[in-house]
Structures are given as structure tokens and as C-alpha cells.
Amino acid sequence: MDVSGFLFLLVFNLQFQTMVIPPYLNPGDCVGIISPSRKISVQELEMSIKIIQSWGFKVITGRNVFASSNQFAGSDDQRMEDFQKMLDNTEIKAVICSRGGYGSVRMIDSLDFSKFIASPKWIAGFSDITVFHSHINKNLGIATLHCEMPLNFAKKETHPDSIETIRKALTGEEIVYKSELKGFFNEGNVTGIITGGNLSVLYSLLGSVSDINTDGRILFIEDLDEYLYHIDRMMVAMKRAGKLYRIKGLIVGGLTGMKDNQEPFGKTAEEIVMEHVADLVIPKIFNFPSGHLTRNLSLKFGAETNLCVERGRYTLKQLT
């Protein structure tokens, strides 16, 4: 990012009370697929392209979508080039990241969002893609889509809802999730902008220009394959950075594949998170089916969302 671009972000870094919702897609619209993180093969992407086309959309893949540089999908410059072209192409109405892993943060500062601001589109994915969710939601005031990624479309264990809710979100169909509560919860009824993503990535962004804004927001977090003590470390850091005190609600998704040391930490991941938010009188739900799970429900980050927790059930409704 050049100096003028950085200054623009500083000026534009407002406490957005409303967010720009990108236009919803219609049949015939173009969807771009890029690989900003770990590499992916042609075979791993074939089925997802067919599925997206079956929704009535055209699919354009980045020139470097199958590139390889060690674990990455090409060099930082190659991955940035693909993302920049998708941001600048006004014919493309949504950009879906093929998979996560690691790599998005290595090129986020090289992207020019000026044409994207003038013509917003959906940026979609989860896990490592939290870098883009946090950066775009906070600095640009534009909503993004936290959702399953093409790598998992063809896997037998992937729940149909993981894919179908992407289509619903992109086309503007009503998003309402209801279920009985599992694990910890606090009752309440709030409406606000939802934001968040992968806890490890959010933790890594603390103090940067991409640091998440949680003030007055409903916070969603999920994570995968972390040691329990590290979950505690990250929650302590989030609290010390002021990211927990002013949230309106908390949604905890999958805390999947957690690990412990030989000397046990003594608490589950859910217990650790609850400990650090126990004093907050807000609605909270745990085990929401989103994140590194076979059923990974889509959430429009930046959308006005109602979270109602009562009588052993929750209802989450996205209002925009």
C-alpha cells in the first residue's frame, strides 16, 4: 500500500454505525475464485465450480489460483495480483476464497481498495480469510461473508447447509437460524452489527490497521487445533485490548480439535472463553454451527443481526 492509500485508511477508519451491504447476486452474475492463502489443486476445486454454476452464476478463476510456492498458492505478489484484479473488476459481484491456511496477512497491505469502495462486492470465506473480514469491516465499513470455502464443497462430511447458506446469503434470501441451546448460554435479546472470525487470526491482528472493531457489536469467534493455554492467552489479550467489554452479544462457534499439554490446563476451551466473559450481562451462545465444523453456517459480517436467547433456545436473524 502506498502512502496515499495508508492515509486514506486512517481518515476512513470510522466507528461505523451502519455498514454498506454489497449488492446481492442475480442469475448470470460473475463470481470470482482466488487463493489468497494455502495452495489448492485443480481436482479440489472442480466440484465447487460446478455447484456455483448450478446456482446460475458464471465463475472466473484467478490466473494464479492453482499456483504453488511451498505451502502458499504462489508468491505474495501472485496472490495479491489475483485479489487486486477481482477487486477492480466491476463485472465480478462476489469473490470467494478457495481455502484458508495461512497467507492473507502477508499481502493485505499491498491491496488497493479504492475501486472496491466505489463498487462493493462480497468477499467470502473463513478461517485465514478473517484478515479480510476484519480489515474491510473496520476500515471500509463494507459487509463480508463468513462461510464455507470451495475446498470443502465436495467432501462427503460437509453438511449441505454449509453450501446452501452461501447461496442464500449471496442472493439475499432470509437468513434465520434457530436451535436448542447446547453448553453455556446467557439469555437476552439484542440487535446489532455482527463481526468476528477465527480467534487466532483476530489475536494476530491486535494493534494493526486491520484490528477488529467490536464496540457495540455482536462478536463471533471460532478456532481450530489450538492448545488450551493458548485459547486462554488469546482471550486474555482480547480482554486487555478492550475487545470484550463493549460487545452487545457473543456467539461462540466451533472450538474444534483443541489440544492439551501433558500437565492439563484444567478447563475446556468453552470454559476458558466463558470465564473471560462471565461478568458481561449480554446474550451468549456456545456451540453455534459455524467455523471448522462439518456444518458451517454462513454469517454476513457487517449485517444488522438480531440474537434472541430465551427458554433454552436461540434465534439468530440477519436483518440485511
C-alpha positions as CSV (number, residue, x, y, z in Angstrom):
1,M,0.0,0.0,0.0
2,D,1.4,3.4,-0.9
3,V,1.4,6.4,1.4
4,S,-1.7,8.0,0.0
5,G,-3.6,4.7,0.4
6,F,-2.5,4.4,4.0
7,L,-3.5,7.9,4.8
8,F,-6.9,7.2,3.2
9,L,-7.4,4.3,5.5
10,L,-6.5,6.4,8.5
11,V,-9.1,9.0,7.5
12,F,-11.7,6.4,6.7
13,N,-11.2,4.5,9.9
14,L,-14.6,5.5,11.4
15,Q,-16.7,3.8,14.1
16,F,-19.3,2.6,11.5
17,Q,-22.8,2.6,12.9
18,T,-24.1,1.2,9.6
19,M,-22.4,-0.9,7.1
20,V,-22.6,-0.9,3.3
21,I,-24.2,-4.2,2.2
22,P,-22.8,-5.2,-1.3
23,P,-25.5,-5.8,-4.0
24,Y,-27.0,-9.3,-3.9
25,L,-26.4,-11.5,-6.8
26,N,-28.8,-12.3,-9.7
27,P,-28.6,-15.1,-12.3
28,G,-25.9,-14.5,-14.8
29,D,-23.7,-12.6,-12.4
30,C,-20.0,-13.4,-12.2
31,V,-18.3,-15.0,-9.1
32,G,-14.5,-14.9,-8.8
33,I,-12.5,-17.6,-7.1
34,I,-9.0,-16.8,-5.8
35,S,-6.4,-18.5,-3.5
36,P,-5.0,-15.9,-1.1
37,S,-3.6,-18.4,1.4
38,R,-2.6,-22.1,1.1
39,K,-2.4,-23.8,-2.4
40,I,-5.1,-25.9,-3.9
41,S,-5.3,-28.3,-6.8
42,V,-7.5,-28.3,-9.9
43,Q,-9.2,-31.5,-8.7
44,E,-10.0,-29.9,-5.3
45,L,-11.8,-27.1,-7.0
46,E,-13.7,-28.8,-9.8
47,M,-16.9,-29.7,-7.9
48,S,-17.2,-26.3,-6.3
49,I,-17.2,-24.6,-9.7
50,K,-20.0,-26.8,-10.9
51,I,-22.0,-26.1,-7.8
52,I,-21.6,-22.3,-8.1
53,Q,-22.5,-22.6,-11.8
54,S,-25.6,-24.6,-10.9
55,W,-26.8,-21.5,-8.9
56,G,-26.9,-19.6,-12.2
57,F,-23.6,-17.8,-11.8
58,K,-20.6,-17.5,-14.1
59,V,-17.3,-18.5,-12.5
60,I,-14.0,-16.8,-13.2
61,T,-10.8,-18.1,-11.5
62,G,-7.8,-16.1,-10.8
63,R,-4.8,-16.6,-13.1
64,N,-2.7,-17.8,-10.1
65,V,-5.5,-19.8,-8.3
66,F,-3.5,-23.0,-8.7
67,A,0.0,-21.6,-8.3
68,S,2.4,-23.1,-5.8
69,S,5.2,-21.8,-3.7
70,N,5.9,-24.1,-0.9
71,Q,2.7,-24.2,1.2
72,F,1.3,-21.0,-0.5
73,A,-0.8,-20.6,-3.6
74,G,2.1,-18.8,-5.3
75,S,4.1,-15.9,-4.2
76,D,2.7,-12.9,-2.2
77,D,2.7,-10.9,-5.4
78,Q,0.9,-13.6,-7.4
79,R,-1.8,-14.0,-4.7
80,M,-2.1,-10.2,-4.4
81,E,-2.4,-9.8,-8.2
82,D,-5.3,-12.1,-8.4
83,F,-7.1,-10.5,-5.5
84,Q,-6.5,-7.0,-6.9
85,K,-7.9,-7.9,-10.3
86,M,-11.0,-9.3,-8.7
87,L,-11.5,-6.2,-6.6
88,D,-11.1,-3.9,-9.6
89,N,-13.3,-5.9,-12.0
90,T,-16.8,-4.4,-11.8
91,E,-18.3,-7.4,-13.6
92,I,-17.5,-9.7,-10.6
93,K,-20.1,-9.5,-7.8
94,A,-18.6,-11.8,-5.3
95,V,-15.0,-13.1,-4.6
96,I,-14.9,-16.5,-2.9
97,C,-11.6,-17.6,-1.4
98,S,-10.8,-21.2,-2.3
99,R,-9.4,-22.2,1.1
100,G,-7.7,-20.9,4.2
101,G,-4.5,-22.0,5.8
102,Y,-2.1,-19.0,6.1
103,G,-1.0,-16.2,3.8
104,S,-3.7,-13.5,3.6
105,V,-2.0,-11.2,6.1
106,R,1.2,-11.3,4.0
107,M,-0.4,-9.3,1.2
108,I,-3.3,-7.4,2.8
109,D,-1.3,-4.1,2.9
110,S,-0.5,-4.3,-0.8
111,L,-4.1,-4.2,-1.9
112,D,-5.7,-1.0,-3.3
113,F,-9.4,-0.9,-2.2
114,S,-10.3,2.3,-4.0
115,K,-12.3,0.6,-6.8
116,F,-13.8,-1.8,-4.4
117,I,-15.1,1.1,-2.2
118,A,-16.7,2.6,-5.3
119,S,-18.3,-0.7,-6.4
120,P,-18.5,-3.1,-3.3
121,K,-18.8,-6.8,-3.8
122,W,-19.0,-9.8,-1.4
123,I,-15.7,-11.1,-0.1
124,A,-16.3,-14.6,1.1
125,G,-14.5,-17.3,3.2
126,F,-13.5,-18.1,6.8
127,S,-10.5,-19.1,8.9
128,D,-7.4,-17.2,7.5
129,I,-9.9,-15.1,5.5
130,T,-10.7,-13.4,8.8
131,V,-7.9,-11.0,7.9
132,F,-10.1,-9.6,5.1
133,H,-13.3,-9.6,7.1
134,S,-11.7,-7.6,9.9
135,H,-9.8,-5.2,7.6
136,I,-12.8,-4.5,5.3
137,N,-15.4,-4.3,8.1
138,K,-13.4,-1.9,10.2
139,N,-11.7,0.3,7.7
140,L,-14.1,0.4,4.8
141,G,-17.5,-0.2,6.5
142,I,-18.4,-2.9,4.0
143,A,-20.0,-6.2,4.9
144,T,-18.4,-9.5,4.0
145,L,-19.5,-13.1,4.1
146,H,-18.1,-15.6,6.7
147,C,-18.8,-19.0,5.0
148,E,-17.6,-22.4,3.9
149,M,-14.9,-22.4,1.1
150,P,-14.7,-24.4,-2.2
151,L,-12.1,-26.8,-0.9
152,N,-14.7,-28.5,1.3
153,F,-17.7,-28.4,-1.2
154,A,-17.0,-31.9,-2.5
155,K,-16.2,-33.6,0.9
156,K,-18.7,-36.2,2.0
157,E,-18.7,-35.0,5.5
158,T,-19.6,-31.4,4.6
159,H,-23.2,-30.7,5.6
160,P,-25.5,-29.4,2.7
161,D,-26.3,-26.3,4.9
162,S,-22.7,-25.3,4.7
163,I,-23.1,-24.8,0.9
164,E,-26.7,-23.8,0.7
165,T,-26.5,-21.0,3.1
166,I,-23.7,-19.4,0.9
167,R,-26.2,-19.3,-1.9
168,K,-28.9,-17.8,0.3
169,A,-26.6,-15.2,1.7
170,L,-25.2,-14.1,-1.7
171,T,-28.7,-13.9,-3.3
172,G,-30.3,-12.0,-0.3
173,E,-32.6,-14.8,0.9
174,E,-33.7,-14.6,4.5
175,I,-31.1,-15.8,7.0
176,V,-32.6,-17.2,10.2
177,Y,-31.1,-19.8,12.4
178,K,-32.9,-21.5,15.3
179,S,-31.9,-24.3,17.6
180,E,-32.0,-25.6,21.2
181,L,-29.0,-24.4,23.2
182,K,-26.1,-26.5,24.0
183,G,-23.5,-25.8,26.6
184,F,-23.1,-22.4,28.2
185,F,-25.5,-19.6,27.4
186,N,-26.9,-16.3,28.8
187,E,-30.4,-15.1,27.9
188,G,-31.1,-11.8,26.2
189,N,-32.3,-10.1,23.1
190,V,-30.1,-7.7,21.2
191,T,-29.8,-6.3,17.7
192,G,-26.5,-5.0,16.3
193,I,-23.8,-5.5,13.7
194,I,-22.1,-8.9,13.8
195,T,-18.4,-9.2,13.3
196,G,-15.5,-11.6,14.2
197,G,-14.0,-14.7,12.8
198,N,-11.1,-17.0,13.7
199,L,-9.8,-16.2,17.2
200,S,-6.2,-16.9,16.4
201,V,-6.3,-14.6,13.4
202,L,-8.1,-11.8,15.4
203,Y,-5.4,-12.2,18.1
204,S,-2.7,-11.8,15.5
205,L,-4.2,-8.6,14.2
206,L,-4.3,-6.8,17.5
207,G,-2.7,-3.4,17.3
208,S,-2.6,-3.4,13.5
209,V,-4.5,-1.4,10.9
210,S,-6.7,-4.5,10.5
211,D,-7.5,-4.8,14.2
212,I,-11.2,-5.7,14.7
213,N,-13.7,-3.1,15.9
214,T,-16.0,-4.8,18.5
215,D,-17.6,-1.8,20.1
216,G,-21.4,-2.2,20.2
217,R,-21.1,-5.3,18.0
218,I,-22.2,-8.9,18.3
219,L,-18.9,-10.8,18.4
220,F,-18.5,-14.2,16.7
221,I,-15.4,-16.4,17.4
222,E,-14.3,-19.9,16.4
223,D,-11.0,-21.7,16.3
224,L,-9.2,-25.0,15.4
225,D,-6.3,-27.1,16.6
226,E,-5.1,-24.8,19.4
227,Y,-3.7,-25.6,22.8
228,L,-6.0,-24.8,25.6
229,Y,-3.5,-22.5,27.3
230,H,-3.2,-20.6,24.0
231,I,-7.0,-20.1,23.9
232,D,-6.6,-18.6,27.4
233,R,-3.7,-16.4,26.3
234,M,-5.8,-15.1,23.3
235,M,-8.8,-14.4,25.4
236,V,-6.7,-12.5,28.0
237,A,-5.1,-10.5,25.2
238,M,-8.5,-9.7,23.6
239,K,-9.8,-8.6,27.1
240,R,-6.7,-6.4,27.8
241,A,-7.0,-4.8,24.4
242,G,-10.6,-3.8,25.2
243,K,-12.2,-6.1,22.7
244,L,-14.7,-7.7,25.1
245,Y,-16.0,-5.1,27.4
246,R,-18.3,-3.3,25.0
247,I,-19.7,-6.1,22.9
248,K,-23.5,-6.5,22.7
249,G,-23.6,-10.3,22.4
250,L,-21.3,-13.2,22.0
251,I,-21.6,-16.2,19.6
252,V,-19.0,-19.0,20.0
253,G,-18.8,-21.3,17.0
254,G,-16.7,-24.4,16.7
255,L,-13.7,-24.8,19.1
256,T,-12.6,-27.8,17.2
257,G,-9.7,-30.2,17.8
258,M,-8.4,-28.5,20.9
259,K,-5.2,-29.9,22.5
260,D,-3.8,-30.0,26.0
261,N,-0.3,-30.3,27.5
262,Q,0.9,-33.3,29.5
263,E,0.2,-31.2,32.5
264,P,-3.5,-30.4,32.0
265,F,-4.8,-26.9,31.8
266,G,-7.8,-28.0,33.7
267,K,-10.6,-26.4,31.7
268,T,-12.3,-26.9,28.3
269,A,-12.0,-24.3,25.6
270,E,-15.6,-23.3,26.2
271,E,-15.0,-22.9,30.0
272,I,-11.9,-20.8,29.2
273,V,-13.9,-18.4,27.0
274,M,-16.8,-18.3,29.4
275,E,-14.5,-17.4,32.3
276,H,-13.4,-14.3,30.4
277,V,-16.9,-13.0,29.6
278,A,-18.7,-14.2,32.7
279,D,-19.2,-10.7,34.0
280,L,-20.8,-9.4,30.8
281,V,-24.6,-9.2,31.1
282,I,-25.2,-9.9,27.4
283,P,-26.7,-12.8,25.4
284,K,-24.2,-15.5,24.8
285,I,-24.4,-18.8,23.0
286,F,-21.8,-21.6,22.5
287,N,-21.6,-24.4,20.0
288,F,-23.1,-22.4,17.2
289,P,-22.6,-24.4,14.0
290,S,-20.1,-22.2,12.2
291,G,-16.4,-22.5,11.8
292,H,-14.2,-25.6,11.3
293,L,-17.2,-27.9,11.5
294,T,-19.0,-30.2,9.0
295,R,-22.0,-27.9,9.4
296,N,-20.6,-24.4,8.8
297,L,-23.4,-21.9,8.5
298,S,-22.9,-18.6,6.7
299,L,-22.9,-15.3,8.5
300,K,-22.9,-11.9,6.9
301,F,-20.4,-9.9,8.9
302,G,-21.4,-6.3,9.0
303,A,-25.1,-7.0,8.7
304,E,-27.6,-5.9,11.3
305,T,-28.4,-9.1,13.2
306,N,-30.9,-10.0,16.0
307,L,-29.8,-12.5,18.6
308,C,-32.5,-13.7,20.9
309,V,-31.7,-16.3,23.6
310,E,-34.5,-17.5,25.8
311,R,-36.2,-20.6,27.2
312,G,-33.4,-22.9,26.2
313,R,-33.4,-21.8,22.5
314,Y,-31.7,-19.2,20.4
315,T,-32.9,-17.4,17.2
316,L,-30.3,-15.6,15.0
317,K,-31.8,-13.5,12.3
318,Q,-29.8,-11.3,9.9
319,L,-31.9,-8.2,9.0
320,T,-30.0,-7.0,6.0
